[in-house]
C-alpha cells in the first residue's frame, strides 16, 4: 500500500518528466527539419559555387565554344559518336524529377554567351517529347531560353557562331531567313556597320520582295535578290518546310558571293540514312504523303508544314547544289546552356 502511495505522489514528477521528454523530442524533430533545410541550402550553394568555378575556368581561357564533333560526309565514321555527347546535367535531372507531375516551368543558372552574363534560363514542357516509358520530357533543343535575349538553345548557339563568322571575315552583307525574331534583332544591333537583311515567308500568293506591314516576303526557292548579294546567310529551321530543298540550296548558292557561307540549323534525325518526304506540291496543291506535321511559325497561328524529315543524305544534297564544302558541326556545352541532345549546325561554303 505504501508503495502505491509513493508512486501516486511521484506521478506529477513523472508527468513533468514525460512532458519535458516530449518537448525535447519535438525540438529534435524541429532541428532535424532545420538540418535538412540547411543541407539543401548547402547543396544549392555547392552547386552554384561549382558552376561559377567552372565558368571562371572557361572564361579565363580566351574561350571559344568549339564543336565536339565535325562530320563532313554521310559516310563519315565519326557520325557514330554523336550519341556519346548527350549531356544531362545533375541539376536538370533533379528539377525534371521534381516537376514530373506538375510539368511546370523551371529554371537553371547558365552563362549566355550573347548577353555575356550568368542568369536563370527557362525550360518548360510546351511541345514536349516522350521517353520510352511515355513520360513527358522537355524538348531541350527548343528550350533553355535566356530571359534577357529571349533566345533558346539552338538560337543562342547559331547567333553566337554567325557573329563569329561576321567578325572573323568582316562580312558586310548578311541575310537572315527570318525577321520577326529575337535573333534578327540581336544580329542587327550587334553589327550596325553591316547591311543586315531579314525576311519571312508570308504567303504563297505573294512575290518575293513584296512588303506586307513592314515585313519583306521571300521564298527561299526563288528570292528577289541578285546574284552574289550576300557574304553570309543565316537560316534557322527553315529547310524542312521547303517543298524543293535542292532548289532552295541552289538559290542560296546563287545569292552568296564566292567565299561566302550558309550557316543553318535544320531538324535532323541521326538515325535516318535517307530523308523522308512527308508532303509535296502537285499542280500548286499540297499533297500529304504522311500525316501532316506542323512546327511553330512566328507569322502564322496555323504553323508551318513539314515537307521533309532529314537524314544523313542531307549532306550529299547540299553538296549536289554546288557548295564546295559542307559539314555538320556538333555542339554540347553545359556551362553555356547547350545540353541534352547535341545541337547540329550545318555550314556550307561557296
Buried (B, 14 or more C-beta within 10 A) or exposed (E): EEEEEEEEEEEEEEEEEEEEEEEEEEEEEEEEEEEEEEEEEEEEEEBEEEBBEEBEEBEEEEBEBEBBBBBBBBEBEEBEBBEEBEBEBEBBEBBBEEBEEEBEBBBBBBBBBBBEEBEEBBBBBEEBBEEEEEEBBBBBBBBBBBEBBBBBBBBBBBBBBBBBBBEEEEBBBBBBBBBEBBBBBBBBEBBEEBEBBBBBBBEEEBEBEBEEEEBBBBBBBEBBBEEBBBBBBBBBBBBBBBBBBEBBBBBBBBBBBEEBBBBBBBBBEBEBEEBEEBBBEEEEEEEEEEEEBEBEBEBEEEEBBBBBBBBBBBBEBBBEBEBEEBBBBBBBBBBBBBBBBBBBBBBBBB
